[in-house]
Amino acid sequence: MKTVIVLATHGALPSDFPRQELEELFSLRAQIRRALPEDRPLLEQHLRELDRRVRTWPRTPANDPFYTASQEIATRLRGLTGKEVIVAFNEFCAPSLEEGLDIAVQRGAQHIVVLTPMLTRGGEHAEKEIPAAIEQARERHPDVTFTYAWPFSDEAIAAFLAAQIARFTV
């Protein structure tokens, strides 16, 4: 059974994306929340276009160190597990989590382990958005097993943080 890991990270805005388009992106989000139902489809279409533009903006270590760091974590995770790792993003970068899950299926995954570096409970992405994307993927791909390897135990988080502290203390 082929297992693929999908590393679900947040995503960040590229520093060189045009400021005016960013302002428009965030303004559209607010407008859609307040819009009349008949006005929403056109606004949502424009939002999808801007979202796709920001997600597909060319990434470099200089304009998006978060993207670069996410790819480096994936490389190390691949080395430690021997499994293919696909990085997918909740926001601002491509592929989206939905796309990342579909890519894993296209590459022959029979089991997809979704993992996020978001450690603590209570966040919207880890608690709601990632599980919702996994559930939608289950509906699209009923023959594939999906496992969400989250939440982390408090003990595991504390041990991780203690090891980090040890690196900086004597």
N, C-alpha and C positions, 0 to 999 in steps of 0.2 A: 504494500500500500504506500503510495507516494504521499509524503507529508510536506507541505509548504507552510512556511511561517509568514504571516503578514504582520509587519510591524506598523501599528497604527499610531502615528505621531500627530502632533497638533498642526504644525505648519506655521510659517512666518511670511510676512510680506517682504518682497525684495526691495532693498533700499533705493534702487534706481527706477522703480515703477513710477510712471507719471503721477505726480501729486493730485492733479485735477481729477484723474480717473479714479484714484483711491477715494477722494472726497465724494465723488459721484456714487461709487460702490456703496459706501456706508450710508449716504443719503437715501439711496434707493431702498436699502433694507428698512429704514425708518418709514419711508413713504408707503411701502407695501403694508406695513402693520396698520397704518392709518387709512389706507385707501378703501374706497367703495369696492364691493365685489366685482362690479363690471369694469373697474379700472385696473384691477390686479393683473390680468393676463399680460397686458402689454408691458407693465412695469417688471413683472417677473421674467419675461423674455429678455428684456434689456439687462436685468440683473444677472441672468445666466450667461449672457454674452460677456459682460464685464468680469464675472467670476472665472470664466474659461480663459479670458485674456490674462488675468493675474496668475492663475494656476499654471499656465503654459509659458510664462515669462522665463527667458533663459536664466538659469541659476549658476552662480559662481561662488567660491568661498568668500569673495569680497562683498557681493550684494546679498547673500543669504547664508550666513554661517550656520544657521539652524538646519537648513537643508543638507549642507555638507556634513555636519555632525551626525545627522540621522543616517546618512548613507554609510558613514564610517562605523557607526554602531551596527548597522546591518551586516557589514563586511565581517566584523568581529564575531557577531552572533552566528553567521554562516560558518566561520571557522570553528567555533566552539561546538556547534550542533551537527555539522555536516549536512544541514538542510538548506534548501533554497530559501532566501529571505527576500520578500518584496516589501519595500517601504511604501506606505500609503498615508495620505494626509486628511485630517478632518477639514482643514481650511487652507486656502491660499496657495497650495502647491498641487501638482499632479504627480501621480494619479490620486484621485479621490479614494476614499476607503472603498466605496462601491466598486470603482474601477479596479482597484488592487485585488479585491476578492475575485472578481471575474477573471483577471489576468492569471491568478493562481489556478483557477479551474481550467482555463485555456491551456495552461502548461501541464495539465494532466494530474493536478492534485486530487487525491481522493479524500484526504484529510487536511484541513486548513486550521492551523493554530493561529489565532489572533492574539497578539500581545501588544500592550502599550507601555511606554515608559512612564506614563502618568501613574504615580505610585499611590496617592491617597484617595480615599473615597470622598464623594461629595461633589465631584466635578461633572458638569453637564456632558462633556464629551465621553468620559469613561463610563459614567453611570447610565446614560440614556442613548446618546447618538451612536456609539460603537455597537451596543447590543441591538439597536434598531437596524443598523446596516447589516449586521450578521443575520438577523431574522429575515430580512428581505432577500439576502443571498441564499438562505436555506430554501426559500420559496422558488427562487430562480433555478437552483441546483439541488433538487431533492436527493440526488444520489451521492452527494458529497457530505462528509461529516465536518462540522464546524465546531471548534472548541475555543471558547474565550478564556484565556489563561489570566484571569483577573477576577477578583481583587487580590492584591498581595496581602499576605498576613502582616499584622502589626509587628510580629517578631522578625520576619524577614526584612521589613523596612528598617527597623531599629538596628538590626545586625549590619545591613548595608551602610547606614549612616554612621554607625560606630566605626566601621572599617575606614570610612572616609575621614572621620575625625582623627583616627590613628595615624593616617598619612601626614597630618599636619601638626601633630603634637609629639612630645618626647615622652 
